[in-house]
Amino acid sequence: MDIFRTAWPDLVVKFDVWHFMRRLAVGVTTDTHRLYAAFMGQLSAAIFCWDKSDLNLLNEAKRQQLIQANITDPSDSDVSVRLDRKELSLHCRRMTRSTEVIGERIQAVLELFGGDSGRDTMGVSLFHELIWELWKQQQKHVECLQDPKGVQLYTQTGTLKKGGVVLPVYRCARGSTSLESFHLHLQRFIPGKIYLCSFLCVLI
Protein backbone atom coordinates (compact mmCIF):
# COMPACT_ATOMS: atom_id res chain seq x y z
CA MET A 1 0.00 0.00 0.00
CA ASP A 2 2.91 2.39 0.71
CA ILE A 3 4.03 2.20 -2.91
CA PHE A 4 0.60 3.42 -4.03
CA ARG A 5 0.58 6.28 -1.52
CA THR A 6 4.02 7.37 -2.72
CA ALA A 7 2.98 7.37 -6.37
CA TRP A 8 -0.52 8.78 -5.75
CA PRO A 9 -0.62 10.67 -2.44
CA ASP A 10 -4.27 11.65 -3.01
CA LEU A 11 -5.39 8.05 -3.55
CA VAL A 12 -8.23 6.97 -1.26
CA VAL A 13 -8.86 3.25 -0.82
CA LYS A 14 -12.42 2.08 -0.18
CA PHE A 15 -13.44 -1.45 0.69
CA ASP A 16 -16.35 -2.91 -1.28
CA VAL A 17 -19.20 -3.55 1.18
CA TRP A 18 -20.30 -6.83 -0.39
CA HIS A 19 -16.80 -8.28 -0.15
CA PHE A 20 -16.63 -7.14 3.48
CA MET A 21 -19.92 -8.90 4.23
CA ARG A 22 -18.70 -12.04 2.49
CA ARG A 23 -15.62 -12.08 4.72
CA LEU A 24 -17.85 -12.20 7.80
CA ALA A 25 -20.07 -14.80 6.12
CA VAL A 26 -17.11 -17.19 6.19
CA GLY A 27 -18.00 -17.66 9.85
CA VAL A 28 -21.42 -19.08 8.95
CA THR A 29 -21.87 -22.85 9.26
CA THR A 30 -23.64 -23.03 5.88
CA ASP A 31 -25.29 -20.56 3.54
CA THR A 32 -28.29 -22.89 3.36
CA HIS A 33 -29.05 -22.24 7.04
CA ARG A 34 -32.59 -20.88 7.34
CA LEU A 35 -31.30 -17.76 9.12
CA TYR A 36 -28.54 -16.98 6.63
CA ALA A 37 -30.60 -14.58 4.49
CA ALA A 38 -31.90 -12.78 7.58
CA PHE A 39 -28.36 -12.42 8.90
CA MET A 40 -27.05 -10.95 5.64
CA GLY A 41 -30.01 -8.58 5.50
CA GLN A 42 -29.36 -7.36 9.03
CA LEU A 43 -25.67 -7.00 8.23
CA SER A 44 -26.50 -4.79 5.25
CA ALA A 45 -28.90 -2.72 7.37
CA ALA A 46 -26.12 -2.24 9.93
CA ILE A 47 -23.93 -0.66 7.27
CA PHE A 48 -26.41 1.30 5.16
CA CYS A 49 -29.30 3.64 5.86
CA TRP A 50 -31.89 5.09 3.48
CA ASP A 51 -32.06 8.79 2.71
CA LYS A 52 -34.86 10.11 4.94
CA SER A 53 -36.31 12.57 2.44
CA ASP A 54 -36.47 9.92 -0.30
CA LEU A 55 -37.99 7.39 2.09
CA ASN A 56 -40.62 9.83 3.35
CA LEU A 57 -41.62 10.68 -0.22
CA LEU A 58 -41.94 7.00 -1.13
CA ASN A 59 -43.99 6.33 2.01
CA GLU A 60 -46.36 9.12 1.04
CA ALA A 61 -46.70 7.73 -2.49
CA LYS A 62 -47.46 4.28 -1.12
CA ARG A 63 -49.96 5.74 1.35
CA GLN A 64 -51.80 7.52 -1.48
CA GLN A 65 -51.87 4.29 -3.49
CA LEU A 66 -53.50 2.50 -0.57
CA ILE A 67 -56.08 5.27 -0.19
CA GLN A 68 -56.85 5.02 -3.90
CA ALA A 69 -57.32 1.28 -3.35
CA ASN A 70 -60.06 2.10 -0.80
CA ILE A 71 -57.93 1.39 2.26
CA THR A 72 -59.09 4.11 4.63
CA ASP A 73 -56.49 5.90 6.75
CA PRO A 74 -53.64 3.37 6.27
CA SER A 75 -51.28 3.13 9.24
CA ASP A 76 -47.49 3.41 9.05
CA SER A 77 -47.25 -0.38 9.34
CA ASP A 78 -49.73 -0.79 6.47
CA VAL A 79 -47.46 1.34 4.34
CA SER A 80 -44.12 -0.17 5.38
CA VAL A 81 -45.15 -3.80 4.81
CA ARG A 82 -46.06 -2.95 1.22
CA LEU A 83 -42.68 -1.44 0.39
CA ASP A 84 -40.48 -3.94 -1.40
CA ARG A 85 -36.72 -3.83 -1.89
CA LYS A 86 -37.05 -3.10 -5.60
CA GLU A 87 -39.07 0.05 -4.95
CA LEU A 88 -36.68 1.22 -2.27
CA SER A 89 -33.67 0.73 -4.55
CA LEU A 90 -35.41 2.51 -7.42
CA HIS A 91 -36.62 5.58 -5.56
CA CYS A 92 -34.36 5.94 -2.50
CA ARG A 93 -30.68 6.61 -2.12
CA ARG A 94 -28.61 4.70 0.41
CA MET A 95 -25.59 5.89 2.32
CA THR A 96 -23.17 4.32 4.74
CA ARG A 97 -23.59 4.98 8.44
CA SER A 98 -20.75 6.45 10.48
CA THR A 99 -17.82 4.20 11.35
CA GLU A 100 -18.81 4.09 15.01
CA VAL A 101 -22.45 3.26 14.30
CA ILE A 102 -21.54 0.54 11.80
CA GLY A 103 -19.23 -1.10 14.34
CA GLU A 104 -21.86 -0.98 17.08
CA ARG A 105 -24.61 -2.32 14.84
CA ILE A 106 -22.55 -5.17 13.42
CA GLN A 107 -21.56 -6.15 16.96
CA ALA A 108 -25.25 -6.18 17.92
CA VAL A 109 -26.16 -8.31 14.88
CA LEU A 110 -23.44 -10.83 15.68
CA GLU A 111 -24.52 -11.03 19.31
CA LEU A 112 -28.14 -11.53 18.25
CA PHE A 113 -27.44 -14.35 15.82
CA GLY A 114 -24.67 -15.73 18.01
CA GLY A 115 -27.16 -16.56 20.75
CA ASP A 116 -30.31 -18.67 20.85
CA SER A 117 -31.84 -16.50 18.13
CA GLY A 118 -29.18 -17.84 15.78
CA ARG A 119 -30.31 -21.47 16.00
CA ASP A 120 -32.77 -23.15 13.67
CA THR A 121 -35.59 -25.48 14.70
CA MET A 122 -33.09 -28.36 14.88
CA GLY A 123 -30.84 -26.38 17.21
CA VAL A 124 -28.12 -25.87 14.59
CA SER A 125 -26.19 -22.65 15.16
CA LEU A 126 -25.79 -20.16 12.33
CA PHE A 127 -22.20 -19.36 13.32
CA HIS A 128 -18.96 -21.20 13.81
CA GLU A 129 -16.94 -20.02 16.81
CA LEU A 130 -14.64 -18.55 14.15
CA ILE A 131 -17.06 -15.66 13.66
CA TRP A 132 -15.68 -13.68 16.59
CA GLU A 133 -12.09 -13.95 15.40
CA LEU A 134 -13.21 -12.89 11.93
CA TRP A 135 -15.01 -9.86 13.33
CA LYS A 136 -11.94 -8.94 15.38
CA GLN A 137 -9.84 -9.03 12.21
CA GLN A 138 -12.33 -7.10 10.08
CA GLN A 139 -13.09 -4.26 12.49
CA LYS A 140 -10.08 -2.32 11.23
CA HIS A 141 -11.66 -2.22 7.76
CA VAL A 142 -14.96 -0.65 8.85
CA GLU A 143 -13.56 2.83 8.29
CA CYS A 144 -12.88 1.91 4.65
CA LEU A 145 -16.57 1.19 4.06
CA GLN A 146 -17.48 4.87 4.24
CA ASP A 147 -18.87 6.50 1.10
CA PRO A 148 -16.17 8.70 -0.44
CA LYS A 149 -16.77 12.34 0.36
CA GLY A 150 -17.57 14.53 -2.60
CA VAL A 151 -18.28 11.58 -4.91
CA GLN A 152 -21.81 11.38 -6.30
CA LEU A 153 -22.84 7.73 -6.21
CA TYR A 154 -26.39 8.29 -7.49
CA THR A 155 -27.69 9.69 -10.75
CA GLN A 156 -31.33 10.63 -11.21
CA THR A 157 -32.43 9.11 -14.50
CA GLY A 158 -36.06 10.24 -14.46
CA THR A 159 -39.26 10.36 -12.45
CA LEU A 160 -42.22 8.07 -11.87
CA LYS A 161 -45.66 8.97 -10.53
CA LYS A 162 -47.22 6.71 -7.92
CA GLY A 163 -50.41 7.57 -6.07
CA GLY A 164 -50.22 11.04 -7.58
CA VAL A 165 -46.78 11.61 -6.03
CA VAL A 166 -43.82 12.23 -8.33
CA LEU A 167 -40.89 10.05 -7.30
CA PRO A 168 -37.30 10.33 -8.50
CA VAL A 169 -35.76 7.32 -10.23
CA TYR A 170 -32.14 6.70 -9.29
CA ARG A 171 -29.29 4.67 -10.65
CA CYS A 172 -26.53 3.77 -8.21
CA ALA A 173 -22.86 3.45 -9.13
CA ARG A 174 -22.29 0.70 -6.56
CA GLY A 175 -21.86 -2.59 -8.37
CA SER A 176 -22.61 -1.05 -11.76
CA THR A 177 -21.07 -2.15 -15.03
CA SER A 178 -19.20 1.15 -15.31
CA LEU A 179 -17.65 0.59 -11.88
CA GLU A 180 -16.55 -2.92 -12.79
CA SER A 181 -15.05 -1.50 -15.99
CA PHE A 182 -13.09 0.95 -13.85
CA HIS A 183 -11.71 -1.98 -11.85
CA LEU A 184 -10.58 -3.58 -15.11
CA HIS A 185 -8.96 -0.32 -16.18
CA LEU A 186 -7.02 -0.13 -12.91
CA GLN A 187 -5.89 -3.71 -13.32
CA ARG A 188 -4.47 -2.95 -16.75
CA PHE A 189 -3.13 0.47 -15.83
CA ILE A 190 -1.03 -0.59 -12.82
CA PRO A 191 2.05 -2.58 -13.91
CA GLY A 192 3.17 -5.79 -12.23
CA LYS A 193 1.58 -9.08 -11.30
CA ILE A 194 -2.20 -9.32 -11.14
CA TYR A 195 -3.81 -10.21 -7.83
CA LEU A 196 -7.49 -10.47 -6.98
CA CYS A 197 -8.44 -7.27 -5.18
CA SER A 198 -11.60 -6.82 -3.12
CA PHE A 199 -11.43 -3.08 -2.72
CA LEU A 200 -12.44 -0.08 -4.75
CA CYS A 201 -9.92 2.66 -5.41
CA VAL A 202 -11.33 6.12 -5.87
CA LEU A 203 -9.10 8.87 -7.19
CA ILE A 204 -9.99 12.28 -5.86
C-alpha positions as protocol buffer text, in pm:
chain_id: "A"
residue {
  index: 1
  type: MET
  ca { x: 0 y: 0 z: 0 }
}
residue {
  index: 2
  type: ASP
  ca { x: 291 y: 239 z: 71 }
}
residue {
  index: 3
  type: ILE
  ca { x: 403 y: 220 z: -291 }
}
residue {
  index: 4
  type: PHE
  ca { x: 60 y: 342 z: -403 }
}
residue {
  index: 5
  type: ARG
  ca { x: 58 y: 628 z: -152 }
}
residue {
  index: 6
  type: THR
  ca { x: 402 y: 737 z: -272 }
}
residue {
  index: 7
  type: ALA
  ca { x: 298 y: 737 z: -637 }
}
residue {
  index: 8
  type: TRP
  ca { x: -52 y: 878 z: -575 }
}
residue {
  index: 9
  type: PRO
  ca { x: -62 y: 1067 z: -244 }
}
residue {
  index: 10
  type: ASP
  ca { x: -427 y: 1165 z: -301 }
}
residue {
  index: 11
  type: LEU
  ca { x: -539 y: 805 z: -355 }
}
residue {
  index: 12
  type: VAL
  ca { x: -823 y: 697 z: -126 }
}
residue {
  index: 13
  type: VAL
  ca { x: -886 y: 325 z: -82 }
}
residue {
  index: 14
  type: LYS
  ca { x: -1242 y: 208 z: -18 }
}
residue {
  index: 15
  type: PHE
  ca { x: -1344 y: -145 z: 69 }
}
residue {
  index: 16
  type: ASP
  ca { x: -1635 y: -291 z: -128 }
}
residue {
  index: 17
  type: VAL
  ca { x: -1920 y: -355 z: 118 }
}
residue {
  index: 18
  type: TRP
  ca { x: -2030 y: -683 z: -39 }
}
residue {
  index: 19
  type: HIS
  ca { x: -1680 y: -828 z: -15 }
}
residue {
  index: 20
  type: PHE
  ca { x: -1663 y: -714 z: 348 }
}
residue {
  index: 21
  type: MET
  ca { x: -1992 y: -890 z: 423 }
}
residue {
  index: 22
  type: ARG
  ca { x: -1870 y: -1204 z: 249 }
}
residue {
  index: 23
  type: ARG
  ca { x: -1562 y: -1208 z: 472 }
}
residue {
  index: 24
  type: LEU
  ca { x: -1785 y: -1220 z: 780 }
}
residue {
  index: 25
  type: ALA
  ca { x: -2007 y: -1480 z: 612 }
}
residue {
  index: 26
  type: VAL
  ca { x: -1711 y: -1719 z: 619 }
}
residue {
  index: 27
  type: GLY
  ca { x: -1800 y: -1766 z: 985 }
}
residue {
  index: 28
  type: VAL
  ca { x: -2142 y: -1908 z: 895 }
}
residue {
  index: 29
  type: THR
  ca { x: -2187 y: -2285 z: 926 }
}
residue {
  index: 30
  type: THR
  ca { x: -2364 y: -2303 z: 588 }
}
residue {
  index: 31
  type: ASP
  ca { x: -2529 y: -2056 z: 354 }
}
residue {
  index: 32
  type: THR
  ca { x: -2829 y: -2289 z: 336 }
}
residue {
  index: 33
  type: HIS
  ca { x: -2905 y: -2224 z: 704 }
}
residue {
  index: 34
  type: ARG
  ca { x: -3259 y: -2088 z: 734 }
}
residue {
  index: 35
  type: LEU
  ca { x: -3130 y: -1776 z: 912 }
}
residue {
  index: 36
  type: TYR
  ca { x: -2854 y: -1698 z: 663 }
}
residue {
  index: 37
  type: ALA
  ca { x: -3060 y: -1458 z: 449 }
}
residue {
  index: 38
  type: ALA
  ca { x: -3190 y: -1278 z: 758 }
}
residue {
  index: 39
  type: PHE
  ca { x: -2836 y: -1242 z: 890 }
}
residue {
  index: 40
  type: MET
  ca { x: -2705 y: -1095 z: 564 }
}
residue {
  index: 41
  type: GLY
  ca { x: -3001 y: -858 z: 550 }
}
residue {
  index: 42
  type: GLN
  ca { x: -2936 y: -736 z: 903 }
}
residue {
  index: 43
  type: LEU
  ca { x: -2567 y: -700 z: 823 }
}
residue {
  index: 44
  type: SER
  ca { x: -2650 y: -479 z: 525 }
}
residue {
  index: 45
  type: ALA
  ca { x: -2890 y: -272 z: 737 }
}
residue {
  index: 46
  type: ALA
  ca { x: -2612 y: -224 z: 993 }
}
residue {
  index: 47
  type: ILE
  ca { x: -2393 y: -66 z: 727 }
}
residue {
  index: 48
  type: PHE
  ca { x: -2641 y: 130 z: 516 }
}
residue {
  index: 49
  type: CYS
  ca { x: -2930 y: 364 z: 586 }
}
residue {
  index: 50
  type: TRP
  ca { x: -3189 y: 509 z: 348 }
}
residue {
  index: 51
  type: ASP
  ca { x: -3206 y: 879 z: 271 }
}
residue {
  index: 52
  type: LYS
  ca { x: -3486 y: 1011 z: 494 }
}
residue {
  index: 53
  type: SER
  ca { x: -3631 y: 1257 z: 244 }
}
residue {
  index: 54
  type: ASP
  ca { x: -3647 y: 992 z: -30 }
}
residue {
  index: 55
  type: LEU
  ca { x: -3799 y: 739 z: 209 }
}
residue {
  index: 56
  type: ASN
  ca { x: -4062 y: 983 z: 335 }
}
residue {
  index: 57
  type: LEU
  ca { x: -4162 y: 1068 z: -22 }
}
residue {
  index: 58
  type: LEU
  ca { x: -4194 y: 700 z: -113 }
}
residue {
  index: 59
  type: ASN
  ca { x: -4399 y: 633 z: 201 }
}
residue {
  index: 60
  type: GLU
  ca { x: -4636 y: 912 z: 104 }
}
residue {
  index: 61
  type: ALA
  ca { x: -4670 y: 773 z: -249 }
}
residue {
  index: 62
  type: LYS
  ca { x: -4746 y: 428 z: -112 }
}
residue {
  index: 63
  type: ARG
  ca { x: -4996 y: 574 z: 135 }
}
residue {
  index: 64
  type: GLN
  ca { x: -5180 y: 752 z: -148 }
}
residue {
  index: 65
  type: GLN
  ca { x: -5187 y: 429 z: -349 }
}
residue {
  index: 66
  type: LEU
  ca { x: -5350 y: 250 z: -57 }
}
residue {
  index: 67
  type: ILE
  ca { x: -5608 y: 527 z: -19 }
}
residue {
  index: 68
  type: GLN
  ca { x: -5685 y: 502 z: -390 }
}
residue {
  index: 69
  type: ALA
  ca { x: -5732 y: 128 z: -335 }
}
residue {
  index: 70
  type: ASN
  ca { x: -6006 y: 210 z: -80 }
}
residue {
  index: 71
  type: ILE
  ca { x: -5793 y: 139 z: 226 }
}
residue {
  index: 72
  type: THR
  ca { x: -5909 y: 411 z: 463 }
}
residue {
  index: 73
  type: ASP
  ca { x: -5649 y: 590 z: 675 }
}
residue {
  index: 74
  type: PRO
  ca { x: -5364 y: 337 z: 627 }
}
residue {
  index: 75
  type: SER
  ca { x: -5128 y: 313 z: 924 }
}
residue {
  index: 76
  type: ASP
  ca { x: -4749 y: 341 z: 905 }
}
residue {
  index: 77
  type: SER
  ca { x: -4725 y: -38 z: 934 }
}
residue {
  index: 78
  type: ASP
  ca { x: -4973 y: -79 z: 647 }
}
residue {
  index: 79
  type: VAL
  ca { x: -4746 y: 134 z: 434 }
}
residue {
  index: 80
  type: SER
  ca { x: -4412 y: -17 z: 538 }
}
residue {
  index: 81
  type: VAL
  ca { x: -4515 y: -380 z: 481 }
}
residue {
  index: 82
  type: ARG
  ca { x: -4606 y: -295 z: 122 }
}
residue {
  index: 83
  type: LEU
  ca { x: -4268 y: -144 z: 39 }
}
residue {
  index: 84
  type: ASP
  ca { x: -4048 y: -394 z: -140 }
}
residue {
  index: 85
  type: ARG
  ca { x: -3672 y: -383 z: -189 }
}
residue {
  index: 86
  type: LYS
  ca { x: -3705 y: -310 z: -560 }
}
residue {
  index: 87
  type: GLU
  ca { x: -3907 y: 5 z: -495 }
}
residue {
  index: 88
  type: LEU
  ca { x: -3668 y: 122 z: -227 }
}
residue {
  index: 89
  type: SER
  ca { x: -3367 y: 73 z: -455 }
}
residue {
  index: 90
  type: LEU
  ca { x: -3541 y: 251 z: -742 }
}
residue {
  index: 91
  type: HIS
  ca { x: -3662 y: 558 z: -556 }
}
residue {
  index: 92
  type: CYS
  ca { x: -3436 y: 594 z: -250 }
}
residue {
  index: 93
  type: ARG
  ca { x: -3068 y: 661 z: -212 }
}
residue {
  index: 94
  type: ARG
  ca { x: -2861 y: 470 z: 41 }
}
residue {
  index: 95
  type: MET
  ca { x: -2559 y: 589 z: 232 }
}
residue {
  index: 96
  type: THR
  ca { x: -2317 y: 432 z: 474 }
}
residue {
  index: 97
  type: ARG
  ca { x: -2359 y: 498 z: 844 }
}
residue {
  index: 98
  type: SER
  ca { x: -2075 y: 645 z: 1048 }
}
residue {
  index: 99
  type: THR
  ca { x: -1782 y: 420 z: 1135 }
}
residue {
  index: 100
  type: GLU
  ca { x: -1881 y: 409 z: 1501 }
}
residue {
  index: 101
  type: VAL
  ca { x: -2245 y: 326 z: 1430 }
}
residue {
  index: 102
  type: ILE
  ca { x: -2154 y: 54 z: 1180 }
}
residue {
  index: 103
  type: GLY
  ca { x: -1923 y: -110 z: 1434 }
}
residue {
  index: 104
  type: GLU
  ca { x: -2186 y: -98 z: 1708 }
}
residue {
  index: 105
  type: ARG
  ca { x: -2461 y: -232 z: 1484 }
}
residue {
  index: 106
  type: ILE
  ca { x: -2255 y: -517 z: 1342 }
}
residue {
  index: 107
  type: GLN
  ca { x: -2156 y: -615 z: 1696 }
}
residue {
  index: 108
  type: ALA
  ca { x: -2525 y: -618 z: 1792 }
}
residue {
  index: 109
  type: VAL
  ca { x: -2616 y: -831 z: 1488 }
}
residue {
  index: 110
  type: LEU
  ca { x: -2344 y: -1083 z: 1568 }
}
residue {
  index: 111
  type: GLU
  ca { x: -2452 y: -1103 z: 1931 }
}
residue {
  index: 112
  type: LEU
  ca { x: -2814 y: -1153 z: 1825 }
}
residue {
  index: 113
  type: PHE
  ca { x: -2744 y: -1435 z: 1582 }
}
residue {
  index: 114
  type: GLY
  ca { x: -2467 y: -1573 z: 1801 }
}
residue {
  index: 115
  type: GLY
  ca { x: -2716 y: -1656 z: 2075 }
}
residue {
  index: 116
  type: ASP
  ca { x: -3031 y: -1867 z: 2085 }
}
residue {
  index: 117
  type: SER
  ca { x: -3184 y: -1650 z: 1813 }
}
residue {
  index: 118
  type: GLY
  ca { x: -2918 y: -1784 z: 1578 }
}
residue {
  index: 119
  type: ARG
  ca { x: -3031 y: -2147 z: 1600 }
}
residue {
  index: 120
  type: ASP
  ca { x: -3277 y: -2315 z: 1367 }
}
residue {
  index: 121
  type: THR
  ca { x: -3559 y: -2548 z: 1470 }
}
residue {
  index: 122
  type: MET
  ca { x: -3309 y: -2836 z: 1488 }
}
residue {
  index: 123
  type: GLY
  ca { x: -3084 y: -2638 z: 1721 }
}
residue {
  index: 124
  type: VAL
  ca { x: -2812 y: -2587 z: 1459 }
}
residue {
  index: 125
  type: SER
  ca { x: -2619 y: -2265 z: 1516 }
}
residue {
  index: 126
  type: LEU
  ca { x: -2579 y: -2016 z: 1233 }
}
residue {
  index: 127
  type: PHE
  ca { x: -2220 y: -1936 z: 1332 }
}
residue {
  index: 128
  type: HIS
  ca { x: -1896 y: -2120 z: 1381 }
}
residue {
  index: 129
  type: GLU
  ca { x: -1694 y: -2002 z: 1681 }
}
residue {
  index: 130
  type: LEU
  ca { x: -1464 y: -1855 z: 1415 }
}
residue {
  index: 131
  type: ILE
  ca { x: -1706 y: -1566 z: 1366 }
}
residue {
  index: 132
  type: TRP
  ca { x: -1568 y: -1368 z: 1659 }
}
residue {
  index: 133
  type: GLU
  ca { x: -1209 y: -1395 z: 1540 }
}
residue {
  index: 134
  type: LEU
  ca { x: -1321 y: -1289 z: 1193 }
}
residue {
  index: 135
  type: TRP
  ca { x: -1501 y: -986 z: 1333 }
}
residue {
  index: 136
  type: LYS
  ca { x: -1194 y: -894 z: 1538 }
}
residue {
  index: 137
  type: GLN
  ca { x: -984 y: -903 z: 1221 }
}
residue {
  index: 138
  type: GLN
  ca { x: -1233 y: -710 z: 1008 }
}
residue {
  index: 139
  type: GLN
  ca { x: -1309 y: -426 z: 1249 }
}
residue {
  index: 140
  type: LYS
  ca { x: -1008 y: -232 z: 1123 }
}
residue {
  index: 141
  type: HIS
  ca { x: -1166 y: -222 z: 776 }
}
residue {
  index: 142
  type: VAL
  ca { x: -1496 y: -65 z: 885 }
}
residue {
  index: 143
  type: GLU
  ca { x: -1356 y: 283 z: 829 }
}
residue {
  index: 144
  type: CYS
  ca { x: -1288 y: 191 z: 465 }
}
residue {
  index: 145
  type: LEU
  ca { x: -1657 y: 119 z: 406 }
}
residue {
  index: 146
  type: GLN
  ca { x: -1748 y: 487 z: 424 }
}
residue {
  index: 147
  type: ASP
  ca { x: -1887 y: 650 z: 110 }
}
residue {
  index: 148
  type: PRO
  ca { x: -1617 y: 870 z: -44 }
}
residue {
  index: 149
  type: LYS
  ca { x: -1677 y: 1234 z: 36 }
}
residue {
  index: 150
  type: GLY
  ca { x: -1757 y: 1453 z: -260 }
}
residue {
  index: 151
  type: VAL
  ca { x: -1828 y: 1158 z: -491 }
}
residue {
  index: 152
  type: GLN
  ca { x: -2181 y: 1138 z: -630 }
}
residue {
  index: 153
  type: LEU
  ca { x: -2284 y: 773 z: -621 }
}
residue {
  index: 154
  type: TYR
  ca { x: -2639 y: 829 z: -749 }
}
residue {
  index: 155
  type: THR
  ca { x: -2769 y: 969 z: -1075 }
}
residue {
  index: 156
  type: GLN
  ca { x: -3133 y: 1063 z: -1121 }
}
residue {
  index: 157
  type: THR
  ca { x: -3243 y: 911 z: -1450 }
}
residue {
  index: 158
  type: GLY
  ca { x: -3606 y: 1024 z: -1446 }
}
residue {
  index: 159
  type: THR
  ca { x: -3926 y: 1036 z: -1245 }
}
residue {
  index: 160
  type: LEU
  ca { x: -4222 y: 807 z: -1187 }
}
residue {
  index: 161
  type: LYS
  ca { x: -4566 y: 897 z: -1053 }
}
residue {
  index: 162
  type: LYS
  ca { x: -4722 y: 671 z: -792 }
}
residue {
  index: 163
  type: GLY
  ca { x: -5041 y: 757 z: -607 }
}
residue {
  index: 164
  type: GLY
  ca { x: -5022 y: 1104 z: -758 }
}
residue {
  index: 165
  type: VAL
  ca { x: -4678 y: 1161 z: -603 }
}
residue {
  index: 166
  type: VAL
  ca { x: -4382 y: 1223 z: -833 }
}
residue {
  index: 167
  type: LEU
  ca { x: -4089 y: 1005 z: -730 }
}
residue {
  index: 168
  type: PRO
  ca { x: -3730 y: 1033 z: -850 }
}
residue {
  index: 169
  type: VAL
  ca { x: -3576 y: 732 z: -1023 }
}
residue {
  index: 170
  type: TYR
  ca { x: -3214 y: 670 z: -929 }
}
residue {
  index: 171
  type: ARG
  ca { x: -2929 y: 467 z: -1065 }
}
residue {
  index: 172
  type: CYS
  ca { x: -2653 y: 377 z: -821 }
}
residue {
  index: 173
  type: ALA
  ca { x: -2286 y: 345 z: -913 }
}
residue {
  index: 174
  type: ARG
  ca { x: -2229 y: 70 z: -656 }
}
residue {
  index: 175
  type: GLY
  ca { x: -2186 y: -259 z: -837 }
}
residue {
  index: 176
  type: SER
  ca { x: -2261 y: -105 z: -1176 }
}
residue {
  index: 177
  type: THR
  ca { x: -2107 y: -215 z: -1503 }
}
residue {
  index: 178
  type: SER
  ca { x: -1920 y: 115 z: -1531 }
}
residue {
  index: 179
  type: LEU
  ca { x: -1765 y: 59 z: -1188 }
}
residue {
  index: 180
  type: GLU
  ca { x: -1655 y: -292 z: -1279 }
}
residue {
  index: 181
  type: SER
  ca { x: -1505 y: -150 z: -1599 }
}
residue {
  index: 182
  type: PHE
  ca { x: -1309 y: 95 z: -1385 }
}
residue {
  index: 183
  type: HIS
  ca { x: -1171 y: -198 z: -1185 }
}
residue {
  index: 184
  type: LEU
  ca { x: -1058 y: -358 z: -1511 }
}
residue {
  index: 185
  type: HIS
  ca { x: -896 y: -32 z: -1618 }
}
residue {
  index: 186
  type: LEU
  ca { x: -702 y: -13 z: -1291 }
}
residue {
  index: 187
  type: GLN
  ca { x: -589 y: -371 z: -1332 }
}
residue {
  index: 188
  type: ARG
  ca { x: -447 y: -295 z: -1675 }
}
residue {
  index: 189
  type: PHE
  ca { x: -313 y: 47 z: -1583 }
}
residue {
  index: 190
  type: ILE
  ca { x: -103 y: -59 z: -1282 }
}
residue {
  index: 191
  type: PRO
  ca { x: 205 y: -258 z: -1391 }
}
residue {
  index: 192
  type: GLY
  ca { x: 317 y: -579 z: -1223 }
}
residue {
  index: 193
  type: LYS
  ca { x: 158 y: -908 z: -1130 }
}
residue {
  index: 194
  type: ILE
  ca { x: -220 y: -932 z: -1114 }
}
residue {
  index: 195
  type: TYR
  ca { x: -381 y: -1021 z: -783 }
}
residue {
  index: 196
  type: LEU
  ca { x: -749 y: -1047 z: -698 }
}
residue {
  index: 197
  type: CYS
  ca { x: -844 y: -727 z: -518 }
}
residue {
  index: 198
  type: SER
  ca { x: -1160 y: -682 z: -312 }
}
residue {
  index: 199
  type: PHE
  ca { x: -1143 y: -308 z: -272 }
}
residue {
  index: 200
  type: LEU
  ca { x: -1244 y: -8 z: -475 }
}
residue {
  index: 201
  type: CYS
  ca { x: -992 y: 266 z: -541 }
}
residue {
  index: 202
  type: VAL
  ca { x: -1133 y: 612 z: -587 }
}
residue {
  index: 203
  type: LEU
  ca { x: -910 y: 887 z: -719 }
}
residue {
  index: 204
  type: ILE
  ca { x: -999 y: 1228 z: -586 }
}
